[in-house]
Every structure is written in structure tokens, then in C-alpha cells.
Amino acid sequence: MRLPKPIFYVLSALYPVLVFACLVLLHVPVRIFSLFVIAVAAAYFLAATQHRQKKTMRLLVSSGVLLAAGVICLVTGSPLFLKCYPVVISALFLCAFGYTLFERPTMVFRFATMMDKSIAGSLAEKRIESYCTKVTAVWCVFFALNGAVALATVLAQNDVLWSAYNGGISYALMGALFAGEFIVRKVVNAHMPKAIPISRFRADSRAADTVLCYERRWTDGIYLTWSDFLRDSATMRAFIRTHDAQRWILHCEDYWHFLVTFVALLQCGKEILLTANVSPSFIAEIRSEPGIRFLTDKTIADSDFVPDILARTADTDASETPAISADDTSIILYTSGSTGHPKAVRQRLTEFEMDNAFVLGKWGEEFLRRKLCATVSQHHIYGLLFTIMLPFTAAVPFRRTRIEQPEAFERLDDAPYMIIAVPAFLKRACADYAGQRLPLSDPWIFTSGGVLTPEVAKDTDSTFGFWPVEVYGSTETSGIAYRQSKNGLEWTPFDNANIWKNDDGCLVIASPYIKDPAGFATGDLVDILADGRFLLKGRADSIVKIEEKRISLTEVENRLVQSGLVQDVCVVAMSDRRQYLAAAVVLNAAGKAKFADTEKYLVNRHFHDYLMQFFENVVLPKKWRYLDALPADAQGKKHKEDIQALFAPENPHGIPAERVLRRTDDSVDLAVRIPAASEYFDGHFPAFKLLPAVAQVDLVALFAQRYFGTPRTVAHVKRCKFSEKILPDTEVVVHLTHDAAKKSVAFTVQDAGGTITYASGIYLTE
């Protein structure tokens, strides 16, 4: 028969009273009473073994102590050991609680997480654990003092004193400690940080004066608060409700404008289209279906200007906070992915908030100790999660504008900052400061969106004072793993991620952020280590065949970096009469010093001989270019076509390879110097060489084919204007914009300073 546990708890509490009543008042013989104690111990043991719960451990301990006391008293006939029961229990609790002070988590924290499952992985977990450590220490002091006093009452041999303290006073003191801790806990709880994600906030979720956003520097004192957020989001909500459109493009460079507009769209149940590319042709492409509206804080035709909307005095109720169903949201992010072509990826708020919850659970304390600033766009998943949603959820004040230039950090010496950056920005900042230390106080840096080499990470530590934490992920998967390369190149998967390698050697990821139960197969080649971490080996599409031999372009790049002379490198496959490799290299300081007065063919020979240690001669790069920096887009990503263009042979008219200045998905700026020996100048103006109009159009068509894949021929010239003469050896900047929907290419040819326009026009590709 299962005995009710409350009976045993009552017996434990009344044990001193029973001992006093039986031995002192009723004069029950000690050996007879010891049999009763042994019987109670046996009942405790039966109760403990019947209940399959962790809480039964206390019954097991009590049964053991009582059994020992009963047996000793039965043998000796002395009541001394019966009276030592409270002393032993206090000693056992002191040992149990004290042990967890050294072997965490502490006892009180274990009890807390058993009672409240939401503590584990929460924003306040570390602060709650710290508080529970203090409470555990207090209980250790109590058990030590209580045991000492209980022992003193035993040694005093005063039955009334022993019974009064152990049967009443000690419980009163314990109750007072419980009550006092409960009151203190309520006060501490009120000051604990609370994670309030976008889908669950209400008007009263934060105090009205809670600072969410600041201008330029934290100590400048120009803030936007919770009440400002409620007002501005309500104003945006009122505007959105006046239109029937279900799909809205959102592009706001100002983080505050983005936040209030993003939230208002979610509250109105709209589908949000996020894009960093706002070129007319791209916007026209995603607005191909009717009824899509465009919210922005840039001056763009056929769009709604967010600052003007927020400046209106709308009759809105700022305390209204319409519910947001995270599962029913639709957020489309446009990403270039690994191919360079834009792709629409649909996500939900649910997965984004789960990602934020994990990051805050792991690094929340670092965020709470700092103000946030960023160098990244919030229109990509990394920027959206880390610069908008995460600081909102944790109430971490964020800088209103993006940091564009490294010099801005020279003024951020007034407070500790959490810096959200991309590798390309860190590399540029380190190059600009060349080892000089920025005046930052206790910074923390997250980076993602590209490859951060260990060398740049080390330089970042020298320049910023922190070795960056890298986050590996993608738009489709969200966060997957993290590392600090000073501890090794291995990536540690997030706790909620499962990874494995498929038959192609690529990483497959399954996590709460991925809706497909089969997981998501990435294009990244990996080695998974025995401890669950993994090493990235490059992209699957980086495997090429040279003379029928498979070779990894990433492996060649890694070997060159390991030479200790290379800061950055990109290896591409080229095809002329045969396929071969070509390497574009940026030398580091050691490399520049070593090859300062060395002819190029000797530098080539050095790297050729070095790579011969690892690869066959037939697959080694046949062409080399040494640059100050590799061409990359605004996000710091390198595109294969840009690198290949560096090695393109001169075209039939003698025009050398162009240099990429800037590139987006549908536009490119090229620096081109047209030599006097070029055949473009021949046969048109023999007496005075000028670059003819037809040659300029042909040149534009050549570059459009190279970067946009358009036909080499010009189908029809819609508009063309030639304003200034282009003389031999003139360096020009050619700006091209491709409109895929209209099948057209717009071009402008200017001088390097942008003050002289030589030619402009639009032609149709088909």
C-alpha cells in the first residue's frame, strides 16, 4: 500500500516533540522507542521506493539517518543518538548545498529551474543563477549555524531546551528565512531583464522612458524611448490601414524608421518584402505584380516616404498594440546567395524569435552590459536579427544610423559597445589603422556574412580590442554555429542544432529554425569532428576539374594563406584553349616586405614552388595577379565573375581588363583605361584620334555581356548622348545598370571624379 507522503513530512517536523513526549513525559524506554524509530525509517524507505520522483531523495536520506539512529540506540540504550537526528540532517543539507557551490549549478538554481522551465536559456538566466548562488550560500550558513545550535542543545542535556529549539525555534527561523528570501526575490525579480520579442510586446511591456535608440553616441543624450516607439508605430499603422495592399516592400536605412515600420506592418498582418537592392530595375522586377507598395526613407520614385508619414499628426491610440501571430507572418528576404543571382527566401517571425532567444540565452549578459552599434544592413537576415529584433527584445539601446566609416569608432569612447559587423568592414578598418588601437572601452564584436580569416581576426583584436565571435549561417537556415578563431578554426554548432554530412560531403543542418524535418543541405563541404564540432572545407561548387583531376579552389586558397605571406586570395577556374587556375592575391605586410624589390615572375615562382608541396604541378595556378584589395560587393562578398575579369585576355580591339569599383546584383561600376594603341581608335579620325560613338557602345555591350550575361549584340538603341571627347589613354568610369524585365542596359561614361559625362544612353538587348 502506498502511504501518503504528507504523513512523513509531519512526522519529520514533529520528531523532536515525539522524542520529548515519549522519553521525557511518558518515560518510554529508549530501546522500545528505538524500535518505533526503526519502524518509521522502514516506512520512509518504502515511501521513497514507491514514488518514482526526484523529490523522494529526501525520504531516502531521512530513512537512512533514522535507521542508523534507531539501531545505535537499540544497541546502546542511550537516547543521545536519537537527539542527534537534527544535527545530522543539518550537516547533510550543508554538505549537499555546499557541494553545489563548487559543482554548479547550485542547489537553489536547480530547484528554481525545476519549478520554472522558462528560466533555462532565458535572457536573465545568468543573473538568476548568480542570485541563486547567493541564496545557496545563505542556506549553507543557516544549516551550519542551525546544526551547531542543535548540537549545543544535545550536549546541554536539557530535554526541554533541545525539544523547544529543534521542534519549534529552528522551524520558525527556517520559515523566517523562507519569507525573507521571498520578499527579496520579488524585489530582485522586478529588476531582472526581461526578453519581450516583437510578437509578444504590449503597450505596458516596458516603462515609458525606457531608451530603445540613441543618436551617434550614447552620452550625447539624444534618445528615442518606448513611448516614442508606441507613438511612431501607431502612426505607421494608421497609414498602412488606409491602403488595401497586402504586400509591402520595406527598405529604410534608418534603423528606427525600419523598426517602427516593420512592427506596424506585422501588426497589420501584411507580407513584408525586405531588400537591400533598391535599384529601379530590381524594384520594378519584384513589383511586377500589381498592388505592391513600397515604404522607404530614401528618395525613390513611386514610393511612400516614411519620414513624411511619421511627421503627420494622426489621430491614433498609441496604447493599442494589435496582436501579432508569429506563426502566420510572412517575411521575404532577397539574397544573392552563393550564385550572385537574387533569390527570394520566405521566413516567419517564429523562427527569427527562436534564433534571438538562443543568442540571448548564450550571450545575453554581454548585450545587456553594452550599447549596440552596427556596420551592417538590416535588410539581410544577419542584420535584421542582430540590429533590429535582438536589441528590441532585450531592450538594448541601438545606434540609429549605420556606421559607414571606421573613423566613427574614434568617438565611441564614452561607453562599452556591442559591435555588429561584417568581415569586409573589419578588414578595411584594420587596414586603415594598421595596428593602431581604437579608443574603445570593453567592446564585443559579432561578425557574419562572409569569411573572416584568422589574420584579420587577430588584426581586429589589435585594432578594436576584441577577437570577433563569428556566426555561421544563411538566410535559409539562420544561425548554425559559432567560433572565435583564436581558439581554433573549428565551428561549434548551436545547442539546438543537429548536423551531419551527406553523401556529397556537404553539411546538412536540422534545427528549430528550419521547417523541413529532413533538414537543409548546404553547399558547404565539411569535416565533422568526434566532439561534434566541424571544419569548413569550402563550397561544393569550388570543386573543379583541371586536366581530369579534381581540385578544391578553397583548399588552394587556404594553402596560400597558410604560407604566412598572403592576407587575402581568390582562386578561379579559367577557360581559354584549356582550363586552368588563376589566383588573385593580396599580400600581407610580411609578403610585401619579402617581395618589395622582386620581379613578378619570381614571386610567381615562389608560390608555385610552395604549392608543389601539396598539389600536382598540373593543377597549380598558371596566372597570378597581385592587388591591394580584391573586388567585392557592398556586403564584402567576392563574385567569381569579377575575379575572372582580372585575368580576361585583351579583347580583339586591345581593351585591357577592367577594374571593378562597385557591384550589385544588377549594376556595376568599372574603371577602364583605353590605351592609345587600341584598335578602337583606328580608321575613324586619322588626323586626331578620338574614341568614336560606335566604339563606345560596343565597349558597353562587351561589359554588359561579361557582367549580366546579355547578348553581345545591340538590338536597338533607345537613347544615346555623346557629350565629351574621349582621348587616348583616358581613364573613364563606366556605370552599367541592367533591367532584366525591360531587357535593357543603361550606361553612363564619366571621368574618375564624376564631374565630366562623356556619354550616356539606353539600349535594348533583344
WOQUI-V173537 format. One record per backbone hydrogen bond with DSSP energy under -1.0 kcal/mol. CO is the residue of the C=O (numbers start at 1). NH is the residue of the N-H. Records with the same first field share a line. If there is no record, write none. Layout:
CO->NH / NH
This chain:
5->9
6->10
7->11
8->12
9->13
10->14
14->18
15->19
16->20
17->21
18->22
19->23
20->24 / 25
21->26
22->28
29->33
30->34
31->35
32->36
33->37
34->38
35->39
36->40
37->41
38->42
39->43
40->44
41->45
42->46
43->47
44->48
45->49
46->50
47->51
51->53
53->56
54->57
55->58
56->60
57->61
58->62
59->63
60->64
61->65
62->66
63->67
64->68
65->69
66->70
67->71
68->72
69->73
70->74
71->75
72->76
73->77
79->83
84->88
85->89
86->90
87->91
88->92
89->93
90->94
91->95
92->96
93->97
94->98
95->99
96->100
98->101
99->102 / 103
106->110
107->111
108->112
109->113
110->114
111->115
112->116
116->119
119->122
122->125
124->128
125->129
126->130
127->131
128->132
129->133
130->134
131->135
132->136
133->137
134->138
135->139
136->140
137->141
138->142
139->143
140->144
141->145
142->146
143->147
144->148
145->149
146->150
147->151
148->152
149->153
150->154
151->155
152->156
154->157
158->162
159->163
160->164
161->165
162->166
163->167
164->169
165->170
168->172
169->173
170->174
171->175
172->176
173->177
174->178
175->179
176->180
177->181
178->182
179->183
180->184
181->185
182->186
183->187
184->188
185->189
186->190
188->191
189->192
197->200
202->205
207->210
208->227
210->226
212->398
213->224
214->400
215->217
218->221
222->215
224->212 / 213
225->229
226->230
227->231
228->232
229->233
230->234
231->235
232->236
233->237
234->238
235->239
236->240
237->241
239->242
240->243
246->271
247->293
248->273
249->295
254->258
255->259
256->260
257->261
258->262
259->263
260->264
261->265
262->266
263->267
264->268
265->270
266->269
271->248
272->332
273->250
274->334
279->283
280->284
281->285
282->286
283->287
285->288
293->249
294->304
295->251
296->306
298->300
304->296
305->309
306->310
307->311
309->312
312->314
314->316
317->320
325->328
326->329 / 350
330->272
331->347
332->274
333->345
335->343
336->340
343->335
345->333
347->331
348->352
349->353
350->354
351->355
352->356
353->357
354->358
355->359
356->360
357->361
358->362
359->363
360->364
363->367
364->368
365->369
367->370
371->418
372->399
373->420
374->403
380->384
381->385
382->386
383->387
384->388 / 389
385->390
388->392
389->393
390->394
391->396
393->196
397->372
398->214
400->255
405->408
406->409
407->410
408->411
411->413
416->371
417->444
418->373
419->446
420->375
421->448
422->426
423->427
424->428
425->429
426->430
427->431
428->432
429->433
430->434
433->436
438->440
444->419
445->469
446->421
447->471
453->457
454->458
455->459
456->460
457->461
458->462
459->463
460->464
463->438
469->447
470->483
472->480 / 481
474->478
478->474
480->494
481->472
482->492
483->470
484->487
485->488
491->534
492->482
494->497
498->510
500->508
502->505
505->526
506->502
507->522
508->500
509->520
510->498
511->514
516->519
520->509
523->540
524->507
525->537
527->535
529->532
533->529
534->491
535->527
538->525
539->542
540->543
542->553
544->551
546->549
549->546
551->544
552->556
553->557
554->558
555->559
556->560
557->561
558->562
561->564
565->588
568->586
570->584
572->582
574->580
578->576
580->574
581->622 / 623
582->572
583->625
584->570
585->627
586->567 / 568
588->592
589->593
590->594
591->595
595->598
599->603
600->604
601->605
602->606
603->607
604->608
605->609
606->610
607->611
608->612
610->613
611->614 / 615
616->619
617->620
623->583
625->585
633->636
637->633
639->643
640->644
641->645
643->646
644->647
651->654
653->679
655->651
659->671
662->669
666->738
667->664
668->736
669->661 / 662
670->734
671->659
672->732
674->729
675->678
678->681
692->696
693->697
694->698
695->699
696->700
697->701
698->702
699->703
700->704
701->705
702->706
703->707
704->708
705->709
716->764
719->762
721->760
726->691
727->730
730->674
732->672
733->750
734->670
735->748
736->668
737->746
739->743 / 744
743->765
744->739
745->763
746->737
747->761
748->735
749->758 / 759
750->733
751->754
756->751
758->723 / 724
759->749
760->721
761->747
762->718 / 719
763->745
764->715 / 716
